[in-house]
Amino acid sequence: MRAFIRTTLAAGMLLSTAVWDAPALHAQPSKTGIAVEVTGASEPVLCAEKDNVTVNLASKAVRRFSIEAVHPAYMGALQRDSFEADWTGCTAPGDPRPEPSAAEPPKRITLYEEYDLWVVGQIYPSFWRPPTATVRIGDRVEKGLSLVQVWLRRPMGGEEVLVLYPQDGYWRLRPRAPASLAPTAFGSSFLLGPVEVSERPIVRIKEVAFEPKTRTFTLAFERGGSATVTMAKVDETRHLLDVAFDAPITGGPFAAVRSMYVTEINNDVARIGVLEAGGKGWHEAPVMAFKRADALQVWLGRVAPSKHNTSSPDMTFAGFR
């Protein structure tokens, strides 16, 4: 699944031999707001293309919060990057497989375009869920889109900074690439809204509307309720989303992170940090060992480079209120 939904990128792979910096928790520490229940439901696998990391966030009160994607702490030492799929361990029953070479290519549709911003949709004929969600930009309505991409202008081209899969509710996010590098990798995915399990965690979306002027998504969920997701800040340091629900999400998580971990050098996320209510500092742990915390802020990322999506960003969930 991870390779099927991977954004197409091209790069070589070589890690720098420089000494790597210590981790940085990028969100400003805050001891105010609502503490949310954070639970881990990760399972070990050998396949690097299978989402086996799950971290759920739940609260009966939260209506607003932020999600921040930032470059990993070792970004300044990165010489070359890695985007390639790793199928070497994908031999168990149920593991994903690479798409056959004869597979029908996706259909690409430009949904909106202006000088600094354009929005692109793609339709994958073999997407794993039926296409029930619609996508609307102004008066334009598209059905059956598997993928929506937001691109921003950069010198000599464009840069994809956000991805949404409207048929299962998965998002991916990244900041702008540093000036010295080509666009960086996407890594972990996240879900926003009433998370449920149907083969895997999903959010059922009825409609996605995008307002280009404010760069705001409005989501209507199949089980009722809505959310707005605003691209509040995108630069070479971070990509910040402001999320608002019309009402708290009850009966399950309001957000979840999905990622992969095989080893410390083959993962998209390896560590989790939580700032607990009343805590004197951050608690950090391997993501595969994490079980539960009541947290005001949650950070997920890496402190050492991985051969899988090496430049993909860390993420922080914060500002629960």
KOLMARVEX-953348 format. One record per residue (C-alpha): residue in three letters; x, y, z; residue number from 1. Coordinates in pm, 1 decimal. Layout:
> r / u / v / w / k
> Ala / X / Y / Z / NUM
...
END
This chain:
> r / u / v / w / k
> Met / 0.0 / 0.0 / 0.0 / 1
> Arg / 276.7 / 244.0 / 88.7 / 2
> Ala / 434.6 / 212.3 / -255.1 / 3
> Phe / 97.0 / 230.5 / -430.2 / 4
> Ile / 20.2 / 565.6 / -270.6 / 5
> Arg / 375.0 / 694.1 / -289.9 / 6
> Thr / 413.6 / 1024.9 / -471.8 / 7
> Thr / 638.9 / 980.4 / -773.6 / 8
> Leu / 986.4 / 1116.0 / -707.3 / 9
> Ala / 1328.4 / 1041.3 / -851.0 / 10
> Ala / 1651.8 / 1052.0 / -657.5 / 11
> Gly / 1963.9 / 857.0 / -569.2 / 12
> Met / 2056.9 / 740.0 / -222.2 / 13
> Leu / 2369.3 / 802.0 / -19.3 / 14
> Leu / 2395.9 / 898.3 / 346.3 / 15
> Ser / 2645.5 / 1147.5 / 473.7 / 16
> Thr / 2911.3 / 1022.2 / 712.1 / 17
> Ala / 2886.8 / 1340.7 / 918.1 / 18
> Val / 2808.8 / 1333.5 / 1289.0 / 19
> Trp / 2434.2 / 1375.1 / 1331.2 / 20
> Asp / 2273.0 / 1630.5 / 1556.5 / 21
> Ala / 2061.7 / 1549.0 / 1859.9 / 22
> Pro / 1681.2 / 1557.5 / 1819.7 / 23
> Ala / 1489.4 / 1881.8 / 1823.1 / 24
> Leu / 1127.9 / 1906.5 / 1937.9 / 25
> His / 1018.7 / 2187.9 / 1714.4 / 26
> Ala / 688.2 / 2301.7 / 1863.3 / 27
> Gln / 703.6 / 2569.0 / 2132.8 / 28
> Pro / 646.2 / 2396.9 / 2470.7 / 29
> Ser / 309.3 / 2477.2 / 2625.9 / 30
> Lys / 150.7 / 2351.2 / 2945.9 / 31
> Thr / -190.7 / 2491.2 / 2864.7 / 32
> Gly / -474.1 / 2341.2 / 2663.4 / 33
> Ile / -636.8 / 1999.1 / 2661.2 / 34
> Ala / -441.7 / 1680.5 / 2725.5 / 35
> Val / -543.4 / 1411.9 / 2474.9 / 36
> Glu / -517.5 / 1035.8 / 2510.2 / 37
> Val / -234.5 / 907.2 / 2290.6 / 38
> Thr / -213.7 / 531.9 / 2234.6 / 39
> Gly / 19.6 / 313.9 / 2033.3 / 40
> Ala / -106.0 / 16.9 / 1829.6 / 41
> Ser / 207.4 / -68.7 / 1631.1 / 42
> Glu / 306.3 / -418.4 / 1522.3 / 43
> Pro / 644.5 / -549.1 / 1400.3 / 44
> Val / 686.6 / -634.4 / 1030.5 / 45
> Leu / 968.1 / -709.2 / 787.3 / 46
> Cys / 811.4 / -527.6 / 490.7 / 47
> Ala / 920.3 / -164.5 / 459.0 / 48
> Glu / 622.5 / -86.9 / 232.1 / 49
> Lys / 358.8 / -180.4 / 489.8 / 50
> Asp / 214.4 / 64.4 / 743.2 / 51
> Asn / 273.1 / -110.2 / 1074.4 / 52
> Val / 301.0 / 196.7 / 1300.4 / 53
> Thr / -24.9 / 338.3 / 1437.4 / 54
> Val / -51.6 / 615.1 / 1698.4 / 55
> Asn / -405.6 / 727.5 / 1785.9 / 56
> Leu / -515.7 / 1058.9 / 1941.5 / 57
> Ala / -852.0 / 1070.9 / 2119.1 / 58
> Ser / -1048.8 / 1326.2 / 2322.5 / 59
> Lys / -1416.6 / 1400.0 / 2381.9 / 60
> Ala / -1344.8 / 1773.2 / 2402.1 / 61
> Val / -1093.2 / 1872.4 / 2132.2 / 62
> Arg / -1221.9 / 2093.5 / 1851.2 / 63
> Arg / -900.4 / 2266.3 / 1737.3 / 64
> Phe / -533.0 / 2173.5 / 1708.4 / 65
> Ser / -231.7 / 2212.8 / 1482.0 / 66
> Ile / -9.1 / 1976.7 / 1286.8 / 67
> Glu / 344.8 / 2083.0 / 1203.1 / 68
> Ala / 580.1 / 1905.9 / 963.3 / 69
> Val / 947.6 / 2001.7 / 993.7 / 70
> His / 1268.8 / 1873.3 / 841.2 / 71
> Pro / 1452.2 / 1612.2 / 1053.3 / 72
> Ala / 1730.4 / 1731.7 / 1281.9 / 73
> Tyr / 1997.8 / 1574.9 / 1059.1 / 74
> Met / 1880.8 / 1757.3 / 745.5 / 75
> Gly / 2186.6 / 1983.4 / 733.7 / 76
> Ala / 2415.4 / 1679.9 / 710.2 / 77
> Leu / 2220.1 / 1506.7 / 434.6 / 78
> Gln / 2421.1 / 1480.7 / 113.4 / 79
> Arg / 2189.0 / 1267.1 / -98.4 / 80
> Asp / 1840.9 / 1134.8 / -41.3 / 81
> Ser / 1650.0 / 807.3 / -75.7 / 82
> Phe / 1295.3 / 771.5 / -211.2 / 83
> Glu / 1303.4 / 423.1 / -356.1 / 84
> Ala / 1062.3 / 149.5 / -247.1 / 85
> Asp / 1215.2 / -141.9 / -54.0 / 86
> Trp / 1039.1 / -470.9 / -135.7 / 87
> Thr / 1304.6 / -704.2 / 3.7 / 88
> Gly / 1107.3 / -804.6 / 313.0 / 89
> Cys / 761.1 / -810.2 / 154.0 / 90
> Thr / 719.1 / -1188.6 / 129.1 / 91
> Ala / 458.4 / -1266.5 / 397.1 / 92
> Pro / 91.2 / -1330.4 / 309.8 / 93
> Gly / -92.9 / -1000.0 / 289.7 / 94
> Asp / 220.8 / -792.1 / 230.4 / 95
> Pro / 194.8 / -532.3 / -48.2 / 96
> Arg / 354.7 / -603.0 / -382.7 / 97
> Pro / 487.8 / -367.1 / -650.2 / 98
> Glu / 244.1 / -271.2 / -920.6 / 99
> Pro / 290.1 / -489.1 / -1231.5 / 100
> Ser / 461.3 / -316.6 / -1521.1 / 101
> Ala / 148.2 / -362.5 / -1734.1 / 102
> Ala / -74.7 / -184.1 / -1480.3 / 103
> Glu / -287.4 / 97.1 / -1619.6 / 104
> Pro / -122.7 / 433.0 / -1538.1 / 105
> Pro / -313.1 / 688.5 / -1329.3 / 106
> Lys / -516.2 / 959.3 / -1494.2 / 107
> Arg / -398.6 / 1312.0 / -1406.4 / 108
> Ile / -634.7 / 1611.4 / -1390.1 / 109
> Thr / -545.4 / 1974.9 / -1320.5 / 110
> Leu / -817.7 / 2100.2 / -1085.5 / 111
> Tyr / -695.1 / 2456.2 / -1025.8 / 112
> Glu / -400.3 / 2663.7 / -1138.8 / 113
> Glu / -260.8 / 3008.1 / -1068.8 / 114
> Tyr / 91.1 / 3149.8 / -1075.7 / 115
> Asp / 203.5 / 3032.2 / -729.1 / 116
> Leu / -39.2 / 2746.1 / -660.8 / 117
> Trp / -192.5 / 2457.1 / -846.6 / 118
> Val / -403.5 / 2160.3 / -739.4 / 119
> Val / -385.4 / 1827.9 / -921.9 / 120
> Gly / -604.6 / 1517.6 / -897.1 / 121
> Gln / -513.7 / 1162.7 / -991.7 / 122
> Ile / -728.1 / 855.1 / -1047.4 / 123
> Tyr / -572.8 / 513.0 / -979.9 / 124
> Pro / -777.6 / 240.5 / -1152.9 / 125
> Ser / -674.8 / -17.6 / -890.8 / 126
> Phe / -710.3 / 198.8 / -578.2 / 127
> Trp / -795.2 / -23.1 / -281.3 / 128
> Arg / -1125.9 / 149.0 / -190.4 / 129
> Pro / -1425.6 / 239.4 / -407.9 / 130
> Pro / -1440.5 / 608.5 / -505.5 / 131
> Thr / -1730.9 / 755.3 / -306.1 / 132
> Ala / -1589.3 / 1094.3 / -197.4 / 133
> Thr / -1624.7 / 1397.7 / -423.4 / 134
> Val / -1380.4 / 1688.6 / -453.3 / 135
> Arg / -1497.3 / 2045.8 / -515.7 / 136
> Ile / -1302.2 / 2361.4 / -601.3 / 137
> Gly / -1537.2 / 2651.7 / -670.8 / 138
> Asp / -1798.9 / 2533.1 / -917.9 / 139
> Arg / -1586.5 / 2241.2 / -1032.2 / 140
> Val / -1683.1 / 1900.2 / -889.7 / 141
> Glu / -1480.6 / 1585.8 / -953.8 / 142
> Lys / -1577.1 / 1230.8 / -860.8 / 143
> Gly / -1353.1 / 928.9 / -832.6 / 144
> Leu / -1025.1 / 1101.5 / -745.6 / 145
> Ser / -783.3 / 875.2 / -559.8 / 146
> Leu / -532.7 / 1149.8 / -483.7 / 147
> Val / -528.6 / 1529.4 / -452.4 / 148
> Gln / -193.5 / 1712.5 / -463.0 / 149
> Val / -118.2 / 2074.7 / -372.0 / 150
> Trp / 182.9 / 2221.3 / -551.8 / 151
> Leu / 361.9 / 2551.8 / -489.3 / 152
> Arg / 595.3 / 2730.7 / -726.5 / 153
> Arg / 968.2 / 2706.1 / -677.8 / 154
> Pro / 1249.7 / 2826.9 / -903.0 / 155
> Met / 1251.7 / 2634.6 / -1229.9 / 156
> Gly / 945.7 / 2429.4 / -1145.7 / 157
> Gly / 699.0 / 2327.0 / -878.8 / 158
> Glu / 704.4 / 2152.7 / -542.9 / 159
> Glu / 438.3 / 1923.1 / -400.4 / 160
> Val / 376.4 / 2009.9 / -32.8 / 161
> Leu / 51.1 / 1831.2 / 56.1 / 162
> Val / -126.4 / 1511.7 / -46.5 / 163
> Leu / -478.5 / 1395.9 / 43.1 / 164
> Tyr / -634.9 / 1061.1 / -45.8 / 165
> Pro / -1005.4 / 1147.3 / -23.9 / 166
> Gln / -1129.4 / 788.0 / -52.2 / 167
> Asp / -964.8 / 671.0 / 272.4 / 168
> Gly / -876.4 / 1000.3 / 445.0 / 169
> Tyr / -497.0 / 974.7 / 444.2 / 170
> Trp / -285.0 / 1292.4 / 434.5 / 171
> Arg / 85.7 / 1352.9 / 379.7 / 172
> Leu / 266.9 / 1677.0 / 446.8 / 173
> Arg / 611.4 / 1826.8 / 401.2 / 174
> Pro / 775.7 / 2171.8 / 421.4 / 175
> Arg / 939.7 / 2333.8 / 125.6 / 176
> Ala / 1276.8 / 2181.9 / 49.9 / 177
> Pro / 1590.2 / 2371.4 / 152.6 / 178
> Ala / 1730.8 / 2573.9 / -134.8 / 179
> Ser / 2027.7 / 2336.0 / -166.3 / 180
> Leu / 1812.0 / 2024.0 / -216.9 / 181
> Ala / 1555.5 / 1898.7 / -463.5 / 182
> Pro / 1208.4 / 1836.5 / -317.9 / 183
> Thr / 1231.9 / 1613.8 / -13.5 / 184
> Ala / 1048.8 / 1290.0 / 63.5 / 185
> Phe / 703.9 / 1236.8 / 202.2 / 186
> Gly / 695.4 / 990.4 / 489.5 / 187
> Ser / 438.2 / 923.3 / 758.9 / 188
> Ser / 68.4 / 969.4 / 686.8 / 189
> Phe / -203.0 / 1096.6 / 918.7 / 190
> Leu / -581.2 / 1079.9 / 944.2 / 191
> Leu / -814.9 / 1360.5 / 1056.6 / 192
> Gly / -1175.0 / 1305.2 / 1164.6 / 193
> Pro / -1367.1 / 1004.5 / 1296.3 / 194
> Val / -1107.5 / 728.3 / 1261.1 / 195
> Glu / -1239.5 / 374.3 / 1218.8 / 196
> Val / -1091.8 / 42.9 / 1107.3 / 197
> Ser / -1197.2 / -114.2 / 777.7 / 198
> Glu / -910.4 / -348.9 / 688.6 / 199
> Arg / -690.6 / -64.1 / 813.6 / 200
> Pro / -757.0 / 270.0 / 987.8 / 201
> Ile / -950.9 / 508.1 / 762.6 / 202
> Val / -1167.0 / 821.2 / 773.3 / 203
> Arg / -1475.4 / 811.5 / 551.4 / 204
> Ile / -1508.8 / 1146.2 / 372.2 / 205
> Lys / -1823.5 / 1243.1 / 185.3 / 206
> Glu / -1689.3 / 1560.9 / 23.7 / 207
> Val / -1369.8 / 1764.7 / 12.7 / 208
> Ala / -1389.7 / 2132.8 / -82.1 / 209
> Phe / -1078.5 / 2346.7 / -131.9 / 210
> Glu / -1067.4 / 2727.2 / -122.3 / 211
> Pro / -748.3 / 2840.6 / -301.9 / 212
> Lys / -750.5 / 3198.7 / -170.0 / 213
> Thr / -731.1 / 3090.2 / 194.5 / 214
> Arg / -571.6 / 2750.3 / 117.1 / 215
> Thr / -837.9 / 2582.4 / 326.7 / 216
> Phe / -989.8 / 2236.1 / 292.3 / 217
> Thr / -1341.4 / 2175.4 / 422.1 / 218
> Leu / -1422.7 / 1809.6 / 490.7 / 219
> Ala / -1772.2 / 1663.6 / 524.1 / 220
> Phe / -1757.7 / 1322.3 / 694.1 / 221
> Glu / -1987.1 / 1034.0 / 598.3 / 222
> Arg / -2093.3 / 975.1 / 958.4 / 223
> Gly / -2175.2 / 1344.6 / 1005.3 / 224
> Gly / -1980.9 / 1650.3 / 1112.3 / 225
> Ser / -1719.5 / 1853.5 / 933.6 / 226
> Ala / -1370.7 / 1997.3 / 965.4 / 227
> Thr / -1157.5 / 2271.7 / 815.4 / 228
> Val / -787.9 / 2221.7 / 748.2 / 229
> Thr / -595.0 / 2539.6 / 666.5 / 230
> Met / -243.6 / 2558.0 / 527.0 / 231
> Ala / -142.0 / 2828.4 / 775.3 / 232
> Lys / 230.3 / 2849.3 / 694.6 / 233
> Val / 453.5 / 2680.7 / 438.9 / 234
> Asp / 821.8 / 2767.3 / 409.1 / 235
> Glu / 1163.4 / 2600.2 / 408.4 / 236
> Thr / 1140.4 / 2542.1 / 783.4 / 237
> Arg / 794.1 / 2400.3 / 837.5 / 238
> His / 448.4 / 2330.8 / 703.3 / 239
> Leu / 179.8 / 2418.5 / 958.1 / 240
> Leu / -184.7 / 2310.8 / 939.2 / 241
> Asp / -463.8 / 2452.5 / 1155.5 / 242
> Val / -742.9 / 2198.1 / 1208.2 / 243
> Ala / -1091.2 / 2276.7 / 1339.2 / 244
> Phe / -1387.5 / 2039.7 / 1391.1 / 245
> Asp / -1744.7 / 2167.4 / 1401.8 / 246
> Ala / -1792.7 / 1939.0 / 1705.0 / 247
> Pro / -1567.3 / 1705.8 / 1905.8 / 248
> Ile / -1507.3 / 1356.5 / 1762.4 / 249
> Thr / -1644.8 / 1098.0 / 2005.4 / 250
> Gly / -1647.3 / 719.5 / 2004.2 / 251
> Gly / -1292.9 / 685.8 / 1872.8 / 252
> Pro / -978.4 / 875.6 / 1772.1 / 253
> Phe / -1002.4 / 1220.7 / 1615.3 / 254
> Ala / -662.1 / 1175.8 / 1451.2 / 255
> Ala / -407.5 / 902.6 / 1389.1 / 256
> Val / -54.6 / 872.1 / 1253.8 / 257
> Arg / 27.9 / 582.9 / 1021.2 / 258
> Ser / 384.5 / 498.3 / 929.7 / 259
> Met / 639.1 / 219.1 / 900.8 / 260
> Tyr / 924.1 / 83.8 / 1111.2 / 261
> Val / 1141.4 / -218.8 / 1037.0 / 262
> Thr / 1469.7 / -124.1 / 1207.5 / 263
> Glu / 1644.3 / 190.4 / 1333.8 / 264
> Ile / 1794.5 / 238.8 / 987.7 / 265
> Asn / 1485.7 / 138.1 / 788.5 / 266
> Asn / 1182.9 / 339.6 / 895.6 / 267
> Asp / 975.6 / 650.1 / 834.9 / 268
> Val / 936.7 / 715.5 / 1208.5 / 269
> Ala / 1142.5 / 575.6 / 1494.6 / 270
> Arg / 1077.5 / 790.4 / 1803.2 / 271
> Ile / 786.9 / 951.4 / 1983.4 / 272
> Gly / 796.6 / 1234.5 / 2236.4 / 273
> Val / 505.7 / 1343.7 / 2455.1 / 274
> Leu / 467.0 / 1647.9 / 2677.8 / 275
> Glu / 229.2 / 1531.2 / 2946.6 / 276
> Ala / -0.6 / 1752.3 / 3148.9 / 277
> Gly / 190.0 / 1854.9 / 3461.1 / 278
> Gly / 510.7 / 1704.0 / 3328.1 / 279
> Lys / 845.2 / 1872.4 / 3390.9 / 280
> Gly / 978.5 / 1780.0 / 3049.9 / 281
> Trp / 931.0 / 1568.8 / 2739.2 / 282
> His / 915.2 / 1191.1 / 2764.7 / 283
> Glu / 1073.1 / 1018.2 / 2465.7 / 284
> Ala / 1059.3 / 651.5 / 2364.2 / 285
> Pro / 1098.3 / 418.6 / 2066.4 / 286
> Val / 771.7 / 436.1 / 1873.9 / 287
> Met / 735.2 / 56.8 / 1864.2 / 288
> Ala / 747.3 / 38.4 / 2246.5 / 289
> Phe / 505.5 / 324.9 / 2309.0 / 290
> Lys / 172.6 / 232.3 / 2471.1 / 291
> Arg / -12.1 / 528.9 / 2621.4 / 292
> Ala / 10.3 / 886.3 / 2753.5 / 293
> Asp / -210.5 / 1187.8 / 2820.8 / 294
> Ala / -31.6 / 1458.9 / 2627.8 / 295
> Leu / -49.7 / 1829.9 / 2552.5 / 296
> Gln / 187.6 / 1783.7 / 2258.3 / 297
> Val / 304.8 / 1483.6 / 2057.3 / 298
> Trp / 618.0 / 1464.1 / 1840.4 / 299
> Leu / 696.9 / 1177.7 / 1602.1 / 300
> Gly / 1022.0 / 1160.8 / 1409.6 / 301
> Arg / 1378.3 / 1032.2 / 1386.8 / 302
> Val / 1710.1 / 1119.3 / 1547.1 / 303
> Ala / 1925.2 / 918.4 / 1303.0 / 304
> Pro / 1896.8 / 881.6 / 926.5 / 305
> Ser / 1702.2 / 599.8 / 766.8 / 306
> Lys / 1762.2 / 445.4 / 426.7 / 307
> His / 1386.1 / 475.6 / 366.6 / 308
> Asn / 1252.9 / 823.7 / 280.4 / 309
> Thr / 1560.1 / 972.6 / 445.2 / 310
> Ser / 1452.1 / 1337.4 / 428.2 / 311
> Ser / 1087.1 / 1286.7 / 525.3 / 312
> Pro / 968.8 / 1526.1 / 798.0 / 313
> Asp / 906.9 / 1495.0 / 1168.6 / 314
> Met / 554.8 / 1581.5 / 1281.8 / 315
> Thr / 418.5 / 1755.9 / 1591.6 / 316
> Phe / 54.8 / 1761.2 / 1705.3 / 317
> Ala / -15.2 / 2043.9 / 1950.9 / 318
> Gly / -246.9 / 2325.0 / 2057.3 / 319
> Phe / -537.1 / 2100.1 / 2156.3 / 320
> Arg / -829.2 / 2314.1 / 2265.7 / 321
END
